[in-house]
Amino acid sequence: MDVLQSLYRFKSAAGLAVALCVALSSNSIAQESTDIIPDVECVVLPSVIADVASPVPGVLSEVKVDRGHVVKQGQLLATLDSGVEKAELALADARANIISEIRLNEVNLDYDNRTRDRLHSLQEGEAASKQERDRAKRNADLSKWRVKQAKDINALRTLELARSQEILLRKSIRSPIDGMVTRRYRSAGEYVKEQPIVQVVQLHPLIVEAAVPLEFFGRLNSDSEAVIRLHSDTSRSFPTSVKVVDQMGDPSTNTFGVQLSLDNTQLAIPAGSKCNLSFVDK
């Protein structure tokens, strides 16, 4: 009986040891699995989406681009009717180039200065009265201020010219980015006020948006790298890097957002694609 009890105790201890080893092994595997961020689904989007509108209301005289056109930053997209603004610019330009007033007053100033100096030289011989000398000095001072007044007026006209140029420039709608036109909202002849005229998107670089489980918060930063595979073509992979890590999670999905930057120099990756995202373990 003592032998059987001893054998039973041995088997129980051995079973407990095996169970403990299995539990520890399971915990180790679970810990290892949580060290690796699992693959998540993602979507590829343009880095910039710009609905380009006119800064001033008016009637469109021309829309120079259409859907699918590739545009450069600063390229002319559309123009508004600007006949009045062009006429005002021509008038302002003519006014700004009028210098005859300045030249006329400079001639008078030169004459009045010489008259003042001549009468001043005759002061000792009393050939000129004090009243004549005072009048000559006053005329020279007045001519000096008339020259300054003419120059001030010319400076104001130059500013008016610059304003007219800026007003005319606002009648031209230009692309704010390098990109592609994806929508055309308006056509020539339509009145626009605040409505967009065309939509331009920037396709290089692209951005990748993904949602990562909250349990991995703090594991990603701007140095983190990842690889994406498009659902439409799983045979190819594209390297990407983390750009933004949201500091606030979504309690409804228990995830936090991550934005990554994706090089698309060759425009080989279509924006709007769904993808799988794998983080690179360093």
BELVENZI-V107372 format. One record per backbone hydrogen bond with DSSP energy under -1.0 kcal/mol. CO is the residue of the C=O (numbers start at 1). NH is the residue of the N-H. If there is no record, write none. Layout:
# BELVENZI-V107372
co=(CO CO)
nh=(NH NH)
This chain:
# BELVENZI-V107372
co=(1 2 3 4 5 6 7 8 9 10 11 12 13 14 15 16 17 18 19 20 21 22 23 24 25 26 27 28 29 30 40 42 43 44 45 48 50 52 52 58 59 60 62 66 69 71 72 75 77 78 79 79 82 83 84 85 86 87 88 89 90 91 92 95 99 100 101 102 103 104 105 106 107 108 109 110 111 112 113 114 115 116 117 120 122 123 129 130 131 132 133 134 135 136 137 138 139 140 141 142 143 144 145 146 147 148 149 150 151 152 153 154 155 156 157 158 159 160 161 162 163 164 165 166 168 169 171 173 173 175 179 180 181 183 187 190 192 197 197 198 199 199 200 201 202 206 207 208 209 210 212 213 214 216 221 224 225 226 227 228 229 233 238 240 241 244 250 250 254 255 256 257 258 259 259 260 261 262 264 270 273 274 275 276 277 278)
nh=(5 6 7 8 9 10 11 12 13 14 15 16 17 18 19 20 21 22 23 24 25 26 27 28 29 30 31 32 33 34 277 275 209 272 207 202 200 197 198 192 81 189 79 69 181 179 75 175 64 173 61 62 86 87 88 89 90 91 92 93 94 95 96 98 103 104 105 106 107 108 109 110 111 112 113 114 115 116 117 118 119 120 121 123 127 126 133 134 135 136 137 138 139 140 141 142 143 144 145 146 147 148 149 150 151 152 153 154 155 156 157 158 159 160 161 162 163 164 165 166 167 168 169 170 171 172 80 77 78 74 71 201 68 199 190 60 58 185 186 52 182 183 50 180 47 262 45 260 43 258 256 216 217 219 224 242 280 240 278 238 276 236 228 226 261 259 254 255 214 250 212 246 210 243 244 208 241 206 267 273 44 231 42 229 40 227)
